[in-house]
Amino acid sequence: MPALTPKLALRLLALGLLTVLVQVSAVSQITIAGTNADLTPLAVMAVGLLCGSVLGATFGFVAGLFVDMALLQTLGLSSLVY
């Protein structure tokens, strides 16, 4: 498990913002088998596998906050899901 350095933190922040931006702008418009695709759990899973469970859980919480802010939902609702 890599230690959280400022460089890694910036990379994870950029990954989270890019994932949510692509999710909201493009991927949510595509329906597969009658449902919408979701990139955020895939990004959270990848971070959890590569960086460890604590960083994965933290990334999931922050990514959920980004999704809530992008969709103008109740803040913290998606954070508990991801």
Biopython code that builds the backbone (N, CA, C, O; Angstrom):
import numpy as np
from Bio.PDB.StructureBuilder import StructureBuilder

atoms = [
    (1, "MET", "N", (0.845, -1.180, 0.000)),
    (1, "MET", "CA", (0.000, 0.000, 0.000)),
    (1, "MET", "C", (0.891, 1.245, 0.000)),
    (1, "MET", "O", (1.725, 1.416, 0.889)),
    (2, "PRO", "N", (0.715, 2.095, -0.980)),
    (2, "PRO", "CA", (1.528, 3.315, -1.017)),
    (2, "PRO", "C", (1.057, 4.330, 0.022)),
    (2, "PRO", "O", (-0.126, 4.420, 0.351)),
    (3, "ALA", "N", (2.022, 5.080, 0.519)),
    (3, "ALA", "CA", (1.684, 6.147, 1.458)),
    (3, "ALA", "C", (1.037, 7.297, 0.700)),
    (3, "ALA", "O", (1.304, 7.510, -0.483)),
    (4, "LEU", "N", (0.188, 8.028, 1.396)),
    (4, "LEU", "CA", (-0.499, 9.154, 0.769)),
    (4, "LEU", "C", (0.451, 10.342, 0.705)),
    (4, "LEU", "O", (0.711, 11.005, 1.709)),
    (5, "THR", "N", (0.951, 10.592, -0.471)),
    (5, "THR", "CA", (1.822, 11.737, -0.705)),
    (5, "THR", "C", (0.992, 12.833, -1.373)),
    (5, "THR", "O", (-0.094, 12.555, -1.879)),
    (6, "PRO", "N", (1.477, 14.053, -1.382)),
    (6, "PRO", "CA", (0.724, 15.115, -2.070)),
    (6, "PRO", "C", (0.511, 14.813, -3.553)),
    (6, "PRO", "O", (-0.532, 15.154, -4.109)),
    (7, "LYS", "N", (1.488, 14.180, -4.193)),
    (7, "LYS", "CA", (1.363, 13.847, -5.604)),
    (7, "LYS", "C", (0.248, 12.822, -5.814)),
    (7, "LYS", "O", (-0.543, 12.950, -6.749)),
    (8, "LEU", "N", (0.183, 11.804, -4.946)),
    (8, "LEU", "CA", (-0.876, 10.795, -5.039)),
    (8, "LEU", "C", (-2.237, 11.413, -4.733)),
    (8, "LEU", "O", (-3.232, 11.075, -5.375)),
    (9, "ALA", "N", (-2.285, 12.313, -3.761)),
    (9, "ALA", "CA", (-3.550, 12.971, -3.418)),
    (9, "ALA", "C", (-4.078, 13.792, -4.596)),
    (9, "ALA", "O", (-5.279, 13.783, -4.867)),
    (10, "LEU", "N", (-3.197, 14.495, -5.289)),
    (10, "LEU", "CA", (-3.623, 15.268, -6.463)),
    (10, "LEU", "C", (-4.089, 14.361, -7.590)),
    (10, "LEU", "O", (-5.052, 14.680, -8.288)),
    (11, "ARG", "N", (-3.415, 13.235, -7.773)),
    (11, "ARG", "CA", (-3.837, 12.283, -8.802)),
    (11, "ARG", "C", (-5.215, 11.708, -8.486)),
    (11, "ARG", "O", (-6.060, 11.591, -9.374)),
    (12, "LEU", "N", (-5.440, 11.351, -7.229)),
    (12, "LEU", "CA", (-6.740, 10.810, -6.845)),
    (12, "LEU", "C", (-7.842, 11.862, -6.965)),
    (12, "LEU", "O", (-8.961, 11.547, -7.372)),
    (13, "LEU", "N", (-7.531, 13.101, -6.616)),
    (13, "LEU", "CA", (-8.496, 14.186, -6.767)),
    (13, "LEU", "C", (-8.854, 14.390, -8.233)),
    (13, "LEU", "O", (-10.026, 14.547, -8.573)),
    (14, "ALA", "N", (-7.842, 14.388, -9.102)),
    (14, "ALA", "CA", (-8.095, 14.542, -10.539)),
    (14, "ALA", "C", (-8.890, 13.356, -11.078)),
    (14, "ALA", "O", (-9.789, 13.539, -11.899)),
    (15, "LEU", "N", (-8.571, 12.145, -10.628)),
    (15, "LEU", "CA", (-9.311, 10.968, -11.062)),
    (15, "LEU", "C", (-10.766, 11.049, -10.631)),
    (15, "LEU", "O", (-11.663, 10.711, -11.402)),
    (16, "GLY", "N", (-11.002, 11.492, -9.409)),
    (16, "GLY", "CA", (-12.377, 11.621, -8.916)),
    (16, "GLY", "C", (-13.169, 12.656, -9.689)),
    (16, "GLY", "O", (-14.314, 12.413, -10.070)),
    (17, "LEU", "N", (-12.567, 13.804, -9.919)),
    (17, "LEU", "CA", (-13.265, 14.851, -10.664)),
    (17, "LEU", "C", (-13.532, 14.436, -12.109)),
    (17, "LEU", "O", (-14.613, 14.689, -12.641)),
    (18, "LEU", "N", (-12.552, 13.803, -12.739)),
    (18, "LEU", "CA", (-12.723, 13.356, -14.121)),
    (18, "LEU", "C", (-13.790, 12.262, -14.213)),
    (18, "LEU", "O", (-14.602, 12.264, -15.138)),
    (19, "THR", "N", (-13.790, 11.340, -13.269)),
    (19, "THR", "CA", (-14.789, 10.268, -13.270)),
    (19, "THR", "C", (-16.195, 10.824, -13.141)),
    (19, "THR", "O", (-17.095, 10.424, -13.879)),
    (20, "VAL", "N", (-16.388, 11.743, -12.210)),
    (20, "VAL", "CA", (-17.720, 12.318, -12.005)),
    (20, "VAL", "C", (-18.130, 13.165, -13.206)),
    (20, "VAL", "O", (-19.290, 13.135, -13.614)),
    (21, "LEU", "N", (-17.197, 13.915, -13.771)),
    (21, "LEU", "CA", (-17.507, 14.742, -14.938)),
    (21, "LEU", "C", (-17.941, 13.881, -16.129)),
    (21, "LEU", "O", (-18.935, 14.190, -16.786)),
    (22, "VAL", "N", (-17.207, 12.813, -16.405)),
    (22, "VAL", "CA", (-17.570, 11.921, -17.512)),
    (22, "VAL", "C", (-18.876, 11.196, -17.201)),
    (22, "VAL", "O", (-19.703, 10.992, -18.089)),
    (23, "GLN", "N", (-19.060, 10.809, -15.946)),
    (23, "GLN", "CA", (-20.284, 10.125, -15.547)),
    (23, "GLN", "C", (-21.513, 11.006, -15.771)),
    (23, "GLN", "O", (-22.505, 10.560, -16.347)),
    (24, "VAL", "N", (-21.445, 12.227, -15.324)),
    (24, "VAL", "CA", (-22.599, 13.119, -15.402)),
    (24, "VAL", "C", (-22.849, 13.582, -16.832)),
    (24, "VAL", "O", (-23.999, 13.685, -17.259)),
    (25, "SER", "N", (-21.785, 13.860, -17.570)),
    (25, "SER", "CA", (-21.978, 14.446, -18.900)),
    (25, "SER", "C", (-22.247, 13.429, -19.993)),
    (25, "SER", "O", (-23.022, 13.718, -20.904)),
    (26, "ALA", "N", (-21.638, 12.247, -19.942)),
    (26, "ALA", "CA", (-21.744, 11.335, -21.076)),
    (26, "ALA", "C", (-22.325, 9.972, -20.724)),
    (26, "ALA", "O", (-23.271, 9.519, -21.370)),
    (27, "VAL", "N", (-21.788, 9.329, -19.736)),
    (27, "VAL", "CA", (-22.139, 7.932, -19.485)),
    (27, "VAL", "C", (-23.564, 7.781, -18.954)),
    (27, "VAL", "O", (-24.209, 6.763, -19.209)),
    (28, "SER", "N", (-24.054, 8.753, -18.237)),
    (28, "SER", "CA", (-25.412, 8.643, -17.697)),
    (28, "SER", "C", (-26.477, 8.704, -18.788)),
    (28, "SER", "O", (-27.630, 8.348, -18.545)),
    (29, "GLN", "N", (-26.104, 9.150, -19.981)),
    (29, "GLN", "CA", (-27.051, 9.219, -21.091)),
    (29, "GLN", "C", (-27.198, 7.881, -21.819)),
    (29, "GLN", "O", (-28.137, 7.694, -22.593)),
    (30, "ILE", "N", (-26.278, 6.958, -21.573)),
    (30, "ILE", "CA", (-26.278, 5.666, -22.254)),
    (30, "ILE", "C", (-27.034, 4.650, -21.403)),
    (30, "ILE", "O", (-26.771, 4.511, -20.209)),
    (31, "THR", "N", (-27.970, 3.947, -22.022)),
    (31, "THR", "CA", (-28.687, 2.899, -21.299)),
    (31, "THR", "C", (-28.233, 1.540, -21.816)),
    (31, "THR", "O", (-28.156, 1.310, -23.023)),
    (32, "ILE", "N", (-27.941, 0.662, -20.891)),
    (32, "ILE", "CA", (-27.540, -0.708, -21.200)),
    (32, "ILE", "C", (-28.477, -1.635, -20.442)),
    (32, "ILE", "O", (-28.528, -1.610, -19.212)),
    (33, "ALA", "N", (-29.219, -2.454, -21.182)),
    (33, "ALA", "CA", (-30.182, -3.403, -20.603)),
    (33, "ALA", "C", (-31.213, -2.681, -19.733)),
    (33, "ALA", "O", (-31.640, -3.200, -18.701)),
    (34, "GLY", "N", (-31.601, -1.491, -20.157)),
    (34, "GLY", "CA", (-32.650, -0.748, -19.464)),
    (34, "GLY", "C", (-32.196, 0.048, -18.254)),
    (34, "GLY", "O", (-33.037, 0.607, -17.549)),
    (35, "THR", "N", (-30.909, 0.123, -17.986)),
    (35, "THR", "CA", (-30.413, 0.881, -16.844)),
    (35, "THR", "C", (-29.209, 1.727, -17.277)),
    (35, "THR", "O", (-28.608, 1.479, -18.323)),
    (36, "ASN", "N", (-28.876, 2.706, -16.475)),
    (36, "ASN", "CA", (-27.747, 3.586, -16.784)),
    (36, "ASN", "C", (-26.448, 2.989, -16.258)),
    (36, "ASN", "O", (-26.421, 2.351, -15.206)),
    (37, "ALA", "N", (-25.380, 3.207, -17.006)),
    (37, "ALA", "CA", (-24.061, 2.770, -16.555)),
    (37, "ALA", "C", (-23.548, 3.725, -15.476)),
    (37, "ALA", "O", (-23.967, 4.880, -15.409)),
    (38, "ASP", "N", (-22.644, 3.235, -14.640)),
    (38, "ASP", "CA", (-22.106, 4.039, -13.550)),
    (38, "ASP", "C", (-20.609, 3.790, -13.446)),
    (38, "ASP", "O", (-20.184, 2.660, -13.204)),
    (39, "LEU", "N", (-19.808, 4.829, -13.625)),
    (39, "LEU", "CA", (-18.358, 4.705, -13.591)),
    (39, "LEU", "C", (-17.768, 4.848, -12.192)),
    (39, "LEU", "O", (-16.673, 4.351, -11.930)),
    (40, "THR", "N", (-18.466, 5.509, -11.314)),
    (40, "THR", "CA", (-17.904, 5.817, -10.002)),
    (40, "THR", "C", (-17.553, 4.564, -9.202)),
    (40, "THR", "O", (-16.464, 4.517, -8.631)),
    (41, "PRO", "N", (-18.411, 3.549, -9.130)),
    (41, "PRO", "CA", (-17.997, 2.344, -8.392)),
    (41, "PRO", "C", (-16.778, 1.652, -9.002)),
    (41, "PRO", "O", (-15.984, 1.048, -8.281)),
    (42, "LEU", "N", (-16.627, 1.735, -10.315)),
    (42, "LEU", "CA", (-15.447, 1.141, -10.945)),
    (42, "LEU", "C", (-14.172, 1.874, -10.536)),
    (42, "LEU", "O", (-13.146, 1.242, -10.283)),
    (43, "ALA", "N", (-14.231, 3.193, -10.472)),
    (43, "ALA", "CA", (-13.059, 3.972, -10.063)),
    (43, "ALA", "C", (-12.735, 3.726, -8.589)),
    (43, "ALA", "O", (-11.567, 3.625, -8.215)),
    (44, "VAL", "N", (-13.772, 3.631, -7.757)),
    (44, "VAL", "CA", (-13.565, 3.365, -6.327)),
    (44, "VAL", "C", (-12.940, 1.984, -6.139)),
    (44, "VAL", "O", (-12.038, 1.817, -5.318)),
    (45, "MET", "N", (-13.412, 1.001, -6.893)),
    (45, "MET", "CA", (-12.861, -0.343, -6.803)),
    (45, "MET", "C", (-11.391, -0.355, -7.212)),
    (45, "MET", "O", (-10.567, -0.993, -6.555)),
    (46, "ALA", "N", (-11.061, 0.343, -8.289)),
    (46, "ALA", "CA", (-9.678, 0.380, -8.761)),
    (46, "ALA", "C", (-8.763, 1.032, -7.730)),
    (46, "ALA", "O", (-7.663, 0.541, -7.480)),
    (47, "VAL", "N", (-9.206, 2.130, -7.135)),
    (47, "VAL", "CA", (-8.387, 2.797, -6.115)),
    (47, "VAL", "C", (-8.246, 1.910, -4.891)),
    (47, "VAL", "O", (-7.167, 1.842, -4.302)),
    (48, "GLY", "N", (-9.307, 1.232, -4.498)),
    (48, "GLY", "CA", (-9.230, 0.340, -3.350)),
    (48, "GLY", "C", (-8.278, -0.820, -3.583)),
    (48, "GLY", "O", (-7.542, -1.210, -2.677)),
    (49, "LEU", "N", (-8.286, -1.371, -4.781)),
    (49, "LEU", "CA", (-7.379, -2.478, -5.080)),
    (49, "LEU", "C", (-5.926, -2.031, -5.182)),
    (49, "LEU", "O", (-5.027, -2.743, -4.734)),
    (50, "LEU", "N", (-5.691, -0.870, -5.762)),
    (50, "LEU", "CA", (-4.322, -0.417, -5.986)),
    (50, "LEU", "C", (-3.708, 0.313, -4.796)),
    (50, "LEU", "O", (-2.496, 0.246, -4.589)),
    (51, "CYS", "N", (-4.528, 1.006, -4.014)),
    (51, "CYS", "CA", (-3.986, 1.845, -2.941)),
    (51, "CYS", "C", (-4.333, 1.363, -1.538)),
    (51, "CYS", "O", (-3.809, 1.897, -0.561)),
    (52, "GLY", "N", (-5.198, 0.375, -1.419)),
    (52, "GLY", "CA", (-5.557, -0.129, -0.095)),
    (52, "GLY", "C", (-6.969, 0.262, 0.302)),
    (52, "GLY", "O", (-7.608, 1.106, -0.326)),
    (53, "SER", "N", (-7.434, -0.381, 1.367)),
    (53, "SER", "CA", (-8.828, -0.217, 1.760)),
    (53, "SER", "C", (-9.138, 1.161, 2.345)),
    (53, "SER", "O", (-10.219, 1.700, 2.106)),
    (54, "VAL", "N", (-8.219, 1.729, 3.095)),
    (54, "VAL", "CA", (-8.486, 3.027, 3.727)),
    (54, "VAL", "C", (-8.554, 4.126, 2.666)),
    (54, "VAL", "O", (-9.469, 4.950, 2.681)),
    (55, "LEU", "N", (-7.591, 4.139, 1.750)),
    (55, "LEU", "CA", (-7.624, 5.141, 0.684)),
    (55, "LEU", "C", (-8.804, 4.896, -0.251)),
    (55, "LEU", "O", (-9.395, 5.848, -0.762)),
    (56, "GLY", "N", (-9.154, 3.630, -0.481)),
    (56, "GLY", "CA", (-10.307, 3.315, -1.315)),
    (56, "GLY", "C", (-11.604, 3.801, -0.703)),
    (56, "GLY", "O", (-12.459, 4.351, -1.397)),
    (57, "ALA", "N", (-11.750, 3.596, 0.610)),
    (57, "ALA", "CA", (-12.964, 4.062, 1.290)),
    (57, "ALA", "C", (-13.037, 5.583, 1.313)),
    (57, "ALA", "O", (-14.109, 6.158, 1.125)),
    (58, "THR", "N", (-11.909, 6.229, 1.542)),
    (58, "THR", "CA", (-11.872, 7.691, 1.541)),
    (58, "THR", "C", (-12.175, 8.239, 0.150)),
    (58, "THR", "O", (-12.918, 9.210, 0.003)),
    (59, "PHE", "N", (-11.597, 7.610, -0.863)),
    (59, "PHE", "CA", (-11.863, 8.029, -2.238)),
    (59, "PHE", "C", (-13.342, 7.842, -2.579)),
    (59, "PHE", "O", (-13.939, 8.696, -3.235)),
    (60, "GLY", "N", (-13.932, 6.738, -2.140)),
    (60, "GLY", "CA", (-15.350, 6.498, -2.396)),
    (60, "GLY", "C", (-16.229, 7.544, -1.743)),
    (60, "GLY", "O", (-17.198, 8.006, -2.346)),
    (61, "PHE", "N", (-15.901, 7.924, -0.515)),
    (61, "PHE", "CA", (-16.684, 8.948, 0.175)),
    (61, "PHE", "C", (-16.583, 10.286, -0.538)),
    (61, "PHE", "O", (-17.590, 10.968, -0.729)),
    (62, "VAL", "N", (-15.371, 10.662, -0.932)),
    (62, "VAL", "CA", (-15.171, 11.948, -1.610)),
    (62, "VAL", "C", (-15.808, 11.924, -3.000)),
    (62, "VAL", "O", (-16.387, 12.919, -3.436)),
    (63, "ALA", "N", (-15.703, 10.795, -3.694)),
    (63, "ALA", "CA", (-16.339, 10.683, -5.008)),
    (63, "ALA", "C", (-17.860, 10.795, -4.875)),
    (63, "ALA", "O", (-18.513, 11.399, -5.725)),
    (64, "GLY", "N", (-18.413, 10.226, -3.829)),
    (64, "GLY", "CA", (-19.852, 10.371, -3.577)),
    (64, "GLY", "C", (-20.241, 11.818, -3.321)),
    (64, "GLY", "O", (-21.297, 12.266, -3.769)),
    (65, "LEU", "N", (-19.401, 12.552, -2.607)),
    (65, "LEU", "CA", (-19.660, 13.980, -2.405)),
    (65, "LEU", "C", (-19.611, 14.740, -3.722)),
    (65, "LEU", "O", (-20.430, 15.627, -3.962)),
    (66, "PHE", "N", (-18.641, 14.391, -4.584)),
    (66, "PHE", "CA", (-18.562, 15.023, -5.905)),
    (66, "PHE", "C", (-19.826, 14.748, -6.716)),
    (66, "PHE", "O", (-20.345, 15.648, -7.375)),
    (67, "VAL", "N", (-20.323, 13.513, -6.673)),
    (67, "VAL", "CA", (-21.546, 13.162, -7.410)),
    (67, "VAL", "C", (-22.726, 13.968, -6.870)),
    (67, "VAL", "O", (-23.529, 14.485, -7.647)),
    (68, "ASP", "N", (-22.835, 14.077, -5.549)),
    (68, "ASP", "CA", (-23.931, 14.852, -4.960)),
    (68, "ASP", "C", (-23.865, 16.323, -5.369)),
    (68, "ASP", "O", (-24.891, 16.933, -5.671)),
    (69, "MET", "N", (-22.675, 16.880, -5.379)),
    (69, "MET", "CA", (-22.540, 18.281, -5.774)),
    (69, "MET", "C", (-22.833, 18.477, -7.255)),
    (69, "MET", "O", (-23.418, 19.488, -7.643)),
    (70, "ALA", "N", (-22.432, 17.516, -8.085)),
    (70, "ALA", "CA", (-22.668, 17.646, -9.525)),
    (70, "ALA", "C", (-24.144, 17.502, -9.865)),
    (70, "ALA", "O", (-24.631, 18.177, -10.772)),
    (71, "LEU", "N", (-24.862, 16.643, -9.161)),
    (71, "LEU", "CA", (-26.273, 16.404, -9.450)),
    (71, "LEU", "C", (-27.216, 17.260, -8.602)),
    (71, "LEU", "O", (-28.436, 17.154, -8.728)),
    (72, "LEU", "N", (-26.652, 18.103, -7.742)),
    (72, "LEU", "CA", (-27.425, 18.982, -6.858)),
    (72, "LEU", "C", (-28.405, 18.183, -5.988)),
    (72, "LEU", "O", (-29.566, 18.557, -5.824)),
    (73, "GLN", "N", (-27.905, 17.081, -5.440)),
    (73, "GLN", "CA", (-28.706, 16.251, -4.535)),
    (73, "GLN", "C", (-28.380, 16.614, -3.096)),
    (73, "GLN", "O", (-27.553, 17.487, -2.831)),
    (74, "THR", "N", (-29.042, 15.932, -2.176)),
    (74, "THR", "CA", (-28.745, 16.121, -0.763)),
    (74, "THR", "C", (-27.305, 15.706, -0.514)),
    (74, "THR", "O", (-26.909, 14.586, -0.837)),
    (75, "LEU", "N", (-26.524, 16.609, 0.061)),
    (75, "LEU", "CA", (-25.095, 16.377, 0.234)),
    (75, "LEU", "C", (-24.874, 15.226, 1.221)),
    (75, "LEU", "O", (-25.373, 15.264, 2.345)),
    (76, "GLY", "N", (-24.139, 14.222, 0.802)),
    (76, "GLY", "CA", (-23.822, 13.090, 1.651)),
    (76, "GLY", "C", (-24.606, 11.846, 1.346)),
    (76, "GLY", "O", (-24.277, 10.775, 1.858)),
    (77, "LEU", "N", (-25.646, 11.948, 0.519)),
    (77, "LEU", "CA", (-26.481, 10.785, 0.222)),
    (77, "LEU", "C", (-25.713, 9.762, -0.603)),
    (77, "LEU", "O", (-25.723, 8.579, -0.264)),
    (78, "SER", "N", (-25.060, 10.173, -1.659)),
    (78, "SER", "CA", (-24.284, 9.251, -2.492)),
    (78, "SER", "C", (-22.980, 8.852, -1.828)),
    (78, "SER", "O", (-22.401, 7.821, -2.170)),
    (79, "SER", "N", (-22.512, 9.652, -0.885)),
    (79, "SER", "CA", (-21.275, 9.323, -0.202)),
    (79, "SER", "C", (-21.401, 8.041, 0.583)),
    (79, "SER", "O", (-20.440, 7.280, 0.690)),
    (80, "LEU", "N", (-22.568, 7.791, 1.132)),
    (80, "LEU", "CA", (-22.774, 6.581, 1.897)),
    (80, "LEU", "C", (-22.962, 5.362, 0.996)),
    (80, "LEU", "O", (-22.770, 4.231, 1.445)),
    (81, "VAL", "N", (-23.328, 5.571, -0.251)),
    (81, "VAL", "CA", (-23.542, 4.463, -1.183)),
    (81, "VAL", "C", (-22.211, 3.980, -1.743)),
    (81, "VAL", "O", (-21.979, 2.773, -1.817)),
    (82, "TYR", "N", (-21.327, 4.903, -2.142)),
    (82, "TYR", "CA", (-20.065, 4.515, -2.760)),
    (82, "TYR", "C", (-19.059, 4.189, -1.698)),
    (82, "TYR", "O", (-17.922, 3.836, -2.013)),
]
sb = StructureBuilder()
sb.init_structure("model")
sb.init_model(0)
sb.init_chain("A")
sb.init_seg("    ")
for serial, (resi, resn, name, xyz) in enumerate(atoms, 1):
    if name == "N":
        sb.init_residue(resn, " ", resi, " ")
    sb.init_atom(name, np.array(xyz, "f"), 0.0, 1.0, " ", f" {name:<3s}", serial, name[0])
structure = sb.get_structure()
